[in-house]
Amino acid sequence: MFVPMAEKERNAYIYYTGLGFQMIATIGVFAYIGYRIDRSKSGEAGLFTAIFALIGVFISLISTIRSVTKR
């Protein structure tokens, strides 16, 4: 039997799904920047990709924690 979600539950679902996509986008952008730096310097180790991906993870975690505690 289908039970429709309440408006408040639906809004919370949309909000937290958006936070997840925001985290993915932030990490992806930073990893791409690191990849482009590695590629321009002919680095095969992927050092800048790893560093920038970790920076993206930290920034997205801080942003998510601030958004969740504010709500």
PDB file with SEQRES, HELIX, SHEET and CRYST1 records, atoms N, CA, C and O in Angstrom:
SEQRES   1 A   71  MET PHE VAL PRO MET ALA GLU LYS GLU ARG ASN ALA TYR          
SEQRES   2 A   71  ILE TYR TYR THR GLY LEU GLY PHE GLN MET ILE ALA THR          
SEQRES   3 A   71  ILE GLY VAL PHE ALA TYR ILE GLY TYR ARG ILE ASP ARG          
SEQRES   4 A   71  SER LYS SER GLY GLU ALA GLY LEU PHE THR ALA ILE PHE          
SEQRES   5 A   71  ALA LEU ILE GLY VAL PHE ILE SER LEU ILE SER THR ILE          
SEQRES   6 A   71  ARG SER VAL THR LYS ARG                                      
HELIX    1 AA1 GLU A    7  SER A   40  1                                  34    
HELIX    2 AA2 LEU A   47  LYS A   70  1                                  24    
CRYST1    1.000    1.000    1.000  90.00  90.00  90.00 P 1           1          
ATOM      1  N   MET A   1       0.839  -1.181   0.000  1.00  0.00           N  
ATOM      2  CA  MET A   1       0.000   0.000   0.000  1.00  0.00           C  
ATOM      3  C   MET A   1       0.879   1.239   0.000  1.00  0.00           C  
ATOM      4  O   MET A   1       1.823   1.336   0.784  1.00  0.00           O  
ATOM      5  N   PHE A   2       0.580   2.154  -0.851  1.00  0.00           N  
ATOM      6  CA  PHE A   2       1.347   3.388  -0.985  1.00  0.00           C  
ATOM      7  C   PHE A   2       0.884   4.415   0.029  1.00  0.00           C  
ATOM      8  O   PHE A   2      -0.301   4.740   0.106  1.00  0.00           O  
ATOM      9  N   VAL A   3       1.847   4.932   0.818  1.00  0.00           N  
ATOM     10  CA  VAL A   3       1.540   5.966   1.789  1.00  0.00           C  
ATOM     11  C   VAL A   3       2.329   7.211   1.383  1.00  0.00           C  
ATOM     12  O   VAL A   3       3.559   7.196   1.410  1.00  0.00           O  
ATOM     13  N   PRO A   4       1.640   8.276   1.012  1.00  0.00           N  
ATOM     14  CA  PRO A   4       2.359   9.466   0.568  1.00  0.00           C  
ATOM     15  C   PRO A   4       3.132  10.120   1.716  1.00  0.00           C  
ATOM     16  O   PRO A   4       2.717  10.075   2.874  1.00  0.00           O  
ATOM     17  N   MET A   5       4.255  10.723   1.364  1.00  0.00           N  
ATOM     18  CA  MET A   5       5.065  11.423   2.354  1.00  0.00           C  
ATOM     19  C   MET A   5       4.395  12.727   2.754  1.00  0.00           C  
ATOM     20  O   MET A   5       3.706  13.364   1.958  1.00  0.00           O  
ATOM     21  N   ALA A   6       4.611  13.100   3.984  1.00  0.00           N  
ATOM     22  CA  ALA A   6       4.140  14.401   4.429  1.00  0.00           C  
ATOM     23  C   ALA A   6       5.018  15.478   3.808  1.00  0.00           C  
ATOM     24  O   ALA A   6       6.149  15.211   3.403  1.00  0.00           O  
ATOM     25  N   GLU A   7       4.504  16.663   3.738  1.00  0.00           N  
ATOM     26  CA  GLU A   7       5.235  17.774   3.110  1.00  0.00           C  
ATOM     27  C   GLU A   7       6.575  18.031   3.804  1.00  0.00           C  
ATOM     28  O   GLU A   7       7.580  18.292   3.143  1.00  0.00           O  
ATOM     29  N   LYS A   8       6.585  17.957   5.116  1.00  0.00           N  
ATOM     30  CA  LYS A   8       7.812  18.206   5.877  1.00  0.00           C  
ATOM     31  C   LYS A   8       8.857  17.137   5.580  1.00  0.00           C  
ATOM     32  O   LYS A   8      10.035  17.457   5.420  1.00  0.00           O  
ATOM     33  N   GLU A   9       8.448  15.882   5.502  1.00  0.00           N  
ATOM     34  CA  GLU A   9       9.377  14.787   5.189  1.00  0.00           C  
ATOM     35  C   GLU A   9       9.928  14.928   3.777  1.00  0.00           C  
ATOM     36  O   GLU A   9      11.111  14.686   3.541  1.00  0.00           O  
ATOM     37  N   ARG A  10       9.082  15.315   2.851  1.00  0.00           N  
ATOM     38  CA  ARG A  10       9.510  15.486   1.469  1.00  0.00           C  
ATOM     39  C   ARG A  10      10.527  16.613   1.355  1.00  0.00           C  
ATOM     40  O   ARG A  10      11.524  16.477   0.646  1.00  0.00           O  
ATOM     41  N   ASN A  11      10.286  17.727   2.047  1.00  0.00           N  
ATOM     42  CA  ASN A  11      11.228  18.842   2.016  1.00  0.00           C  
ATOM     43  C   ASN A  11      12.572  18.455   2.616  1.00  0.00           C  
ATOM     44  O   ASN A  11      13.620  18.846   2.102  1.00  0.00           O  
ATOM     45  N   ALA A  12      12.545  17.685   3.706  1.00  0.00           N  
ATOM     46  CA  ALA A  12      13.795  17.232   4.317  1.00  0.00           C  
ATOM     47  C   ALA A  12      14.543  16.290   3.381  1.00  0.00           C  
ATOM     48  O   ALA A  12      15.767  16.367   3.277  1.00  0.00           O  
ATOM     49  N   TYR A  13      13.833  15.418   2.710  1.00  0.00           N  
ATOM     50  CA  TYR A  13      14.448  14.495   1.752  1.00  0.00           C  
ATOM     51  C   TYR A  13      15.123  15.253   0.620  1.00  0.00           C  
ATOM     52  O   TYR A  13      16.248  14.933   0.239  1.00  0.00           O  
ATOM     53  N   ILE A  14      14.449  16.243   0.090  1.00  0.00           N  
ATOM     54  CA  ILE A  14      15.003  17.051  -1.003  1.00  0.00           C  
ATOM     55  C   ILE A  14      16.226  17.830  -0.512  1.00  0.00           C  
ATOM     56  O   ILE A  14      17.224  17.928  -1.226  1.00  0.00           O  
ATOM     57  N   TYR A  15      16.155  18.380   0.692  1.00  0.00           N  
ATOM     58  CA  TYR A  15      17.253  19.162   1.251  1.00  0.00           C  
ATOM     59  C   TYR A  15      18.513  18.308   1.411  1.00  0.00           C  
ATOM     60  O   TYR A  15      19.596  18.712   0.987  1.00  0.00           O  
ATOM     61  N   TYR A  16      18.371  17.138   2.018  1.00  0.00           N  
ATOM     62  CA  TYR A  16      19.537  16.293   2.271  1.00  0.00           C  
ATOM     63  C   TYR A  16      20.066  15.646   0.992  1.00  0.00           C  
ATOM     64  O   TYR A  16      21.264  15.380   0.891  1.00  0.00           O  
ATOM     65  N   THR A  17      19.213  15.393   0.032  1.00  0.00           N  
ATOM     66  CA  THR A  17      19.676  14.901  -1.262  1.00  0.00           C  
ATOM     67  C   THR A  17      20.492  15.979  -1.964  1.00  0.00           C  
ATOM     68  O   THR A  17      21.513  15.686  -2.587  1.00  0.00           O  
ATOM     69  N   GLY A  18      20.047  17.205  -1.863  1.00  0.00           N  
ATOM     70  CA  GLY A  18      20.796  18.322  -2.437  1.00  0.00           C  
ATOM     71  C   GLY A  18      22.159  18.490  -1.798  1.00  0.00           C  
ATOM     72  O   GLY A  18      23.129  18.817  -2.481  1.00  0.00           O  
ATOM     73  N   LEU A  19      22.243  18.269  -0.490  1.00  0.00           N  
ATOM     74  CA  LEU A  19      23.533  18.341   0.190  1.00  0.00           C  
ATOM     75  C   LEU A  19      24.488  17.276  -0.334  1.00  0.00           C  
ATOM     76  O   LEU A  19      25.680  17.535  -0.500  1.00  0.00           O  
ATOM     77  N   GLY A  20      23.973  16.089  -0.592  1.00  0.00           N  
ATOM     78  CA  GLY A  20      24.811  15.019  -1.131  1.00  0.00           C  
ATOM     79  C   GLY A  20      25.353  15.366  -2.506  1.00  0.00           C  
ATOM     80  O   GLY A  20      26.531  15.149  -2.790  1.00  0.00           O  
ATOM     81  N   PHE A  21      24.494  15.903  -3.356  1.00  0.00           N  
ATOM     82  CA  PHE A  21      24.957  16.303  -4.685  1.00  0.00           C  
ATOM     83  C   PHE A  21      25.946  17.458  -4.606  1.00  0.00           C  
ATOM     84  O   PHE A  21      26.877  17.534  -5.409  1.00  0.00           O  
ATOM     85  N   GLN A  22      25.754  18.353  -3.653  1.00  0.00           N  
ATOM     86  CA  GLN A  22      26.687  19.460  -3.470  1.00  0.00           C  
ATOM     87  C   GLN A  22      28.056  18.926  -3.050  1.00  0.00           C  
ATOM     88  O   GLN A  22      29.080  19.418  -3.523  1.00  0.00           O  
ATOM     89  N   MET A  23      28.084  17.937  -2.178  1.00  0.00           N  
ATOM     90  CA  MET A  23      29.352  17.333  -1.761  1.00  0.00           C  
ATOM     91  C   MET A  23      30.061  16.686  -2.947  1.00  0.00           C  
ATOM     92  O   MET A  23      31.263  16.870  -3.134  1.00  0.00           O  
ATOM     93  N   ILE A  24      29.317  15.935  -3.741  1.00  0.00           N  
ATOM     94  CA  ILE A  24      29.902  15.277  -4.911  1.00  0.00           C  
ATOM     95  C   ILE A  24      30.465  16.306  -5.875  1.00  0.00           C  
ATOM     96  O   ILE A  24      31.558  16.122  -6.412  1.00  0.00           O  
ATOM     97  N   ALA A  25      29.732  17.384  -6.100  1.00  0.00           N  
ATOM     98  CA  ALA A  25      30.184  18.418  -7.034  1.00  0.00           C  
ATOM     99  C   ALA A  25      31.449  19.109  -6.523  1.00  0.00           C  
ATOM    100  O   ALA A  25      32.373  19.360  -7.296  1.00  0.00           O  
ATOM    101  N   THR A  26      31.494  19.414  -5.239  1.00  0.00           N  
ATOM    102  CA  THR A  26      32.670  20.081  -4.673  1.00  0.00           C  
ATOM    103  C   THR A  26      33.907  19.210  -4.791  1.00  0.00           C  
ATOM    104  O   THR A  26      34.962  19.677  -5.222  1.00  0.00           O  
ATOM    105  N   ILE A  27      33.782  17.952  -4.411  1.00  0.00           N  
ATOM    106  CA  ILE A  27      34.916  17.029  -4.500  1.00  0.00           C  
ATOM    107  C   ILE A  27      35.335  16.844  -5.955  1.00  0.00           C  
ATOM    108  O   ILE A  27      36.528  16.809  -6.259  1.00  0.00           O  
ATOM    109  N   GLY A  28      34.373  16.727  -6.842  1.00  0.00           N  
ATOM    110  CA  GLY A  28      34.674  16.548  -8.258  1.00  0.00           C  
ATOM    111  C   GLY A  28      35.396  17.731  -8.860  1.00  0.00           C  
ATOM    112  O   GLY A  28      36.331  17.555  -9.642  1.00  0.00           O  
ATOM    113  N   VAL A  29      34.977  18.938  -8.508  1.00  0.00           N  
ATOM    114  CA  VAL A  29      35.625  20.142  -9.038  1.00  0.00           C  
ATOM    115  C   VAL A  29      37.068  20.225  -8.558  1.00  0.00           C  
ATOM    116  O   VAL A  29      37.970  20.510  -9.346  1.00  0.00           O  
ATOM    117  N   PHE A  30      37.290  19.979  -7.274  1.00  0.00           N  
ATOM    118  CA  PHE A  30      38.650  20.040  -6.754  1.00  0.00           C  
ATOM    119  C   PHE A  30      39.525  18.928  -7.327  1.00  0.00           C  
ATOM    120  O   PHE A  30      40.695  19.161  -7.628  1.00  0.00           O  
ATOM    121  N   ALA A  31      38.985  17.746  -7.479  1.00  0.00           N  
ATOM    122  CA  ALA A  31      39.763  16.656  -8.079  1.00  0.00           C  
ATOM    123  C   ALA A  31      40.109  16.978  -9.527  1.00  0.00           C  
ATOM    124  O   ALA A  31      41.207  16.663  -9.987  1.00  0.00           O  
ATOM    125  N   TYR A  32      39.192  17.595 -10.242  1.00  0.00           N  
ATOM    126  CA  TYR A  32      39.453  17.972 -11.631  1.00  0.00           C  
ATOM    127  C   TYR A  32      40.543  19.041 -11.715  1.00  0.00           C  
ATOM    128  O   TYR A  32      41.393  18.990 -12.604  1.00  0.00           O  
ATOM    129  N   ILE A  33      40.522  19.996 -10.807  1.00  0.00           N  
ATOM    130  CA  ILE A  33      41.579  21.010 -10.781  1.00  0.00           C  
ATOM    131  C   ILE A  33      42.933  20.350 -10.548  1.00  0.00           C  
ATOM    132  O   ILE A  33      43.908  20.674 -11.226  1.00  0.00           O  
ATOM    133  N   GLY A  34      42.995  19.426  -9.591  1.00  0.00           N  
ATOM    134  CA  GLY A  34      44.243  18.707  -9.339  1.00  0.00           C  
ATOM    135  C   GLY A  34      44.679  17.885 -10.534  1.00  0.00           C  
ATOM    136  O   GLY A  34      45.869  17.804 -10.840  1.00  0.00           O  
ATOM    137  N   TYR A  35      43.717  17.274 -11.211  1.00  0.00           N  
ATOM    138  CA  TYR A  35      44.024  16.492 -12.414  1.00  0.00           C  
ATOM    139  C   TYR A  35      44.620  17.373 -13.503  1.00  0.00           C  
ATOM    140  O   TYR A  35      45.593  16.997 -14.157  1.00  0.00           O  
ATOM    141  N   ARG A  36      44.025  18.548 -13.691  1.00  0.00           N  
ATOM    142  CA  ARG A  36      44.543  19.460 -14.717  1.00  0.00           C  
ATOM    143  C   ARG A  36      45.950  19.952 -14.365  1.00  0.00           C  
ATOM    144  O   ARG A  36      46.781  20.116 -15.258  1.00  0.00           O  
ATOM    145  N   ILE A  37      46.228  20.186 -13.094  1.00  0.00           N  
ATOM    146  CA  ILE A  37      47.572  20.584 -12.686  1.00  0.00           C  
ATOM    147  C   ILE A  37      48.548  19.440 -12.934  1.00  0.00           C  
ATOM    148  O   ILE A  37      49.634  19.659 -13.471  1.00  0.00           O  
ATOM    149  N   ASP A  38      48.170  18.225 -12.550  1.00  0.00           N  
ATOM    150  CA  ASP A  38      49.027  17.064 -12.805  1.00  0.00           C  
ATOM    151  C   ASP A  38      49.303  16.900 -14.288  1.00  0.00           C  
ATOM    152  O   ASP A  38      50.431  16.618 -14.691  1.00  0.00           O  
ATOM    153  N   ARG A  39      48.284  17.076 -15.084  1.00  0.00           N  
ATOM    154  CA  ARG A  39      48.422  16.902 -16.525  1.00  0.00           C  
ATOM    155  C   ARG A  39      49.334  17.973 -17.132  1.00  0.00           C  
ATOM    156  O   ARG A  39      50.114  17.678 -18.038  1.00  0.00           O  
ATOM    157  N   SER A  40      49.242  19.203 -16.645  1.00  0.00           N  
ATOM    158  CA  SER A  40      50.075  20.281 -17.189  1.00  0.00           C  
ATOM    159  C   SER A  40      51.534  20.129 -16.766  1.00  0.00           C  
ATOM    160  O   SER A  40      52.433  20.582 -17.474  1.00  0.00           O  
ATOM    161  N   LYS A  41      51.774  19.505 -15.633  1.00  0.00           N  
ATOM    162  CA  LYS A  41      53.139  19.296 -15.159  1.00  0.00           C  
ATOM    163  C   LYS A  41      53.675  17.926 -15.555  1.00  0.00           C  
ATOM    164  O   LYS A  41      54.775  17.555 -15.145  1.00  0.00           O  
ATOM    165  N   SER A  42      52.934  17.183 -16.329  1.00  0.00           N  
ATOM    166  CA  SER A  42      53.303  15.838 -16.775  1.00  0.00           C  
ATOM    167  C   SER A  42      53.580  14.899 -15.606  1.00  0.00           C  
ATOM    168  O   SER A  42      54.444  14.026 -15.685  1.00  0.00           O  
ATOM    169  N   GLY A  43      52.843  15.091 -14.536  1.00  0.00           N  
ATOM    170  CA  GLY A  43      53.008  14.220 -13.373  1.00  0.00           C  
ATOM    171  C   GLY A  43      52.202  12.943 -13.531  1.00  0.00           C  
ATOM    172  O   GLY A  43      51.002  12.981 -13.802  1.00  0.00           O  
ATOM    173  N   GLU A  44      52.858  11.839 -13.364  1.00  0.00           N  
ATOM    174  CA  GLU A  44      52.155  10.568 -13.505  1.00  0.00           C  
ATOM    175  C   GLU A  44      51.682  10.003 -12.173  1.00  0.00           C  
ATOM    176  O   GLU A  44      50.867   9.081 -12.142  1.00  0.00           O  
ATOM    177  N   ALA A  45      52.188  10.551 -11.075  1.00  0.00           N  
ATOM    178  CA  ALA A  45      51.840  10.018  -9.769  1.00  0.00           C  
ATOM    179  C   ALA A  45      50.444  10.449  -9.325  1.00  0.00           C  
ATOM    180  O   ALA A  45      49.812   9.771  -8.515  1.00  0.00           O  
ATOM    181  N   GLY A  46      49.966  11.566  -9.850  1.00  0.00           N  
ATOM    182  CA  GLY A  46      48.647  12.050  -9.454  1.00  0.00           C  
ATOM    183  C   GLY A  46      48.641  12.701  -8.095  1.00  0.00           C  
ATOM    184  O   GLY A  46      47.632  12.668  -7.391  1.00  0.00           O  
ATOM    185  N   LEU A  47      49.757  13.293  -7.716  1.00  0.00           N  
ATOM    186  CA  LEU A  47      49.887  13.901  -6.399  1.00  0.00           C  
ATOM    187  C   LEU A  47      48.918  15.069  -6.211  1.00  0.00           C  
ATOM    188  O   LEU A  47      48.232  15.150  -5.192  1.00  0.00           O  
ATOM    189  N   PHE A  48      48.862  15.962  -7.181  1.00  0.00           N  
ATOM    190  CA  PHE A  48      47.967  17.109  -7.056  1.00  0.00           C  
ATOM    191  C   PHE A  48      46.497  16.690  -7.094  1.00  0.00           C  
ATOM    192  O   PHE A  48      45.656  17.305  -6.438  1.00  0.00           O  
ATOM    193  N   THR A  49      46.193  15.656  -7.857  1.00  0.00           N  
ATOM    194  CA  THR A  49      44.819  15.154  -7.886  1.00  0.00           C  
ATOM    195  C   THR A  49      44.403  14.678  -6.501  1.00  0.00           C  
ATOM    196  O   THR A  49      43.307  14.986  -6.033  1.00  0.00           O  
ATOM    197  N   ALA A  50      45.282  13.926  -5.852  1.00  0.00           N  
ATOM    198  CA  ALA A  50      44.976  13.419  -4.516  1.00  0.00           C  
ATOM    199  C   ALA A  50      44.865  14.548  -3.502  1.00  0.00           C  
ATOM    200  O   ALA A  50      43.949  14.562  -2.680  1.00  0.00           O  
ATOM    201  N   ILE A  51      45.786  15.482  -3.560  1.00  0.00           N  
ATOM    202  CA  ILE A  51      45.769  16.599  -2.608  1.00  0.00           C  
ATOM    203  C   ILE A  51      44.511  17.440  -2.777  1.00  0.00           C  
ATOM    204  O   ILE A  51      43.834  17.755  -1.798  1.00  0.00           O  
ATOM    205  N   PHE A  52      44.199  17.802  -4.014  1.00  0.00           N  
ATOM    206  CA  PHE A  52      43.025  18.635  -4.245  1.00  0.00           C  
ATOM    207  C   PHE A  52      41.726  17.882  -3.954  1.00  0.00           C  
ATOM    208  O   PHE A  52      40.754  18.493  -3.510  1.00  0.00           O  
ATOM    209  N   ALA A  53      41.693  16.583  -4.192  1.00  0.00           N  
ATOM    210  CA  ALA A  53      40.504  15.808  -3.849  1.00  0.00           C  
ATOM    211  C   ALA A  53      40.288  15.808  -2.331  1.00  0.00           C  
ATOM    212  O   ALA A  53      39.154  15.933  -1.867  1.00  0.00           O  
ATOM    213  N   LEU A  54      41.363  15.671  -1.565  1.00  0.00           N  
ATOM    214  CA  LEU A  54      41.238  15.726  -0.101  1.00  0.00           C  
ATOM    215  C   LEU A  54      40.807  17.106   0.381  1.00  0.00           C  
ATOM    216  O   LEU A  54      40.015  17.221   1.317  1.00  0.00           O  
ATOM    217  N   ILE A  55      41.325  18.148  -0.255  1.00  0.00           N  
ATOM    218  CA  ILE A  55      40.881  19.499   0.087  1.00  0.00           C  
ATOM    219  C   ILE A  55      39.382  19.642  -0.192  1.00  0.00           C  
ATOM    220  O   ILE A  55      38.654  20.245   0.596  1.00  0.00           O  
ATOM    221  N   GLY A  56      38.930  19.085  -1.313  1.00  0.00           N  
ATOM    222  CA  GLY A  56      37.507  19.113  -1.631  1.00  0.00           C  
ATOM    223  C   GLY A  56      36.668  18.359  -0.615  1.00  0.00           C  
ATOM    224  O   GLY A  56      35.568  18.791  -0.271  1.00  0.00           O  
ATOM    225  N   VAL A  57      37.181  17.234  -0.135  1.00  0.00           N  
ATOM    226  CA  VAL A  57      36.463  16.467   0.890  1.00  0.00           C  
ATOM    227  C   VAL A  57      36.319  17.292   2.165  1.00  0.00           C  
ATOM    228  O   VAL A  57      35.233  17.367   2.739  1.00  0.00           O  
ATOM    229  N   PHE A  58      37.411  17.909   2.606  1.00  0.00           N  
ATOM    230  CA  PHE A  58      37.347  18.709   3.827  1.00  0.00           C  
ATOM    231  C   PHE A  58      36.409  19.903   3.675  1.00  0.00           C  
ATOM    232  O   PHE A  58      35.630  20.197   4.582  1.00  0.00           O  
ATOM    233  N   ILE A  59      36.477  20.580   2.556  1.00  0.00           N  
ATOM    234  CA  ILE A  59      35.600  21.732   2.333  1.00  0.00           C  
ATOM    235  C   ILE A  59      34.135  21.296   2.288  1.00  0.00           C  
ATOM    236  O   ILE A  59      33.270  21.960   2.860  1.00  0.00           O  
ATOM    237  N   SER A  60      33.856  20.177   1.605  1.00  0.00           N  
ATOM    238  CA  SER A  60      32.460  19.720   1.528  1.00  0.00           C  
ATOM    239  C   SER A  60      31.955  19.244   2.886  1.00  0.00           C  
ATOM    240  O   SER A  60      30.783  19.444   3.206  1.00  0.00           O  
ATOM    241  N   LEU A  61      32.808  18.621   3.688  1.00  0.00           N  
ATOM    242  CA  LEU A  61      32.386  18.208   5.032  1.00  0.00           C  
ATOM    243  C   LEU A  61      32.086  19.411   5.918  1.00  0.00           C  
ATOM    244  O   LEU A  61      31.085  19.424   6.635  1.00  0.00           O  
ATOM    245  N   ILE A  62      32.947  20.413   5.869  1.00  0.00           N  
ATOM    246  CA  ILE A  62      32.715  21.615   6.670  1.00  0.00           C  
ATOM    247  C   ILE A  62      31.426  22.301   6.242  1.00  0.00           C  
ATOM    248  O   ILE A  62      30.635  22.731   7.082  1.00  0.00           O  
ATOM    249  N   SER A  63      31.220  22.402   4.942  1.00  0.00           N  
ATOM    250  CA  SER A  63      30.009  23.031   4.418  1.00  0.00           C  
ATOM    251  C   SER A  63      28.755  22.248   4.820  1.00  0.00           C  
ATOM    252  O   SER A  63      27.747  22.845   5.197  1.00  0.00           O  
ATOM    253  N   THR A  64      28.815  20.929   4.741  1.00  0.00           N  
ATOM    254  CA  THR A  64      27.677  20.105   5.108  1.00  0.00           C  
ATOM    255  C   THR A  64      27.372  20.187   6.591  1.00  0.00           C  
ATOM    256  O   THR A  64      26.209  20.294   6.981  1.00  0.00           O  
ATOM    257  N   ILE A  65      28.397  20.137   7.418  1.00  0.00           N  
ATOM    258  CA  ILE A  65      28.189  20.227   8.867  1.00  0.00           C  
ATOM    259  C   ILE A  65      27.574  21.572   9.236  1.00  0.00           C  
ATOM    260  O   ILE A  65      26.673  21.639  10.073  1.00  0.00           O  
ATOM    261  N   ARG A  66      28.061  22.641   8.613  1.00  0.00           N  
ATOM    262  CA  ARG A  66      27.478  23.968   8.890  1.00  0.00           C  
ATOM    263  C   ARG A  66      26.019  24.035   8.449  1.00  0.00           C  
ATOM    264  O   ARG A  66      25.185  24.610   9.149  1.00  0.00           O  
ATOM    265  N   SER A  67      25.708  23.456   7.302  1.00  0.00           N  
ATOM    266  CA  SER A  67      24.337  23.500   6.807  1.00  0.00           C  
ATOM    267  C   SER A  67      23.389  22.686   7.673  1.00  0.00           C  
ATOM    268  O   SER A  67      22.256  23.101   7.919  1.00  0.00           O  
ATOM    269  N   VAL A  68      23.844  21.535   8.134  1.00  0.00           N  
ATOM    270  CA  VAL A  68      22.988  20.658   8.945  1.00  0.00           C  
ATOM    271  C   VAL A  68      22.769  21.237  10.330  1.00  0.00           C  
ATOM    272  O   VAL A  68      21.656  21.177  10.852  1.00  0.00           O  
ATOM    273  N   THR A  69      23.824  21.805  10.944  1.00  0.00           N  
ATOM    274  CA  THR A  69      23.649  22.369  12.275  1.00  0.00           C  
ATOM    275  C   THR A  69      22.838  23.656  12.258  1.00  0.00           C  
ATOM    276  O   THR A  69      22.194  24.003  13.248  1.00  0.00           O  
ATOM    277  N   LYS A  70      22.872  24.369  11.123  1.00  0.00           N  
ATOM    278  CA  LYS A  70      22.078  25.599  10.998  1.00  0.00           C  
ATOM    279  C   LYS A  70      20.601  25.285  10.873  1.00  0.00           C  
ATOM    280  O   LYS A  70      19.757  26.078  11.292  1.00  0.00           O  
ATOM    281  N   ARG A  71      20.283  24.138  10.301  1.00  0.00           N  
ATOM    282  CA  ARG A  71      18.892  23.781  10.032  1.00  0.00           C  
ATOM    283  C   ARG A  71      18.205  23.297  11.254  1.00  0.00           C  
ATOM    284  O   ARG A  71      17.024  22.954  11.204  1.00  0.00           O  
TER     285      ARG A  71                                                      
END                                                                             
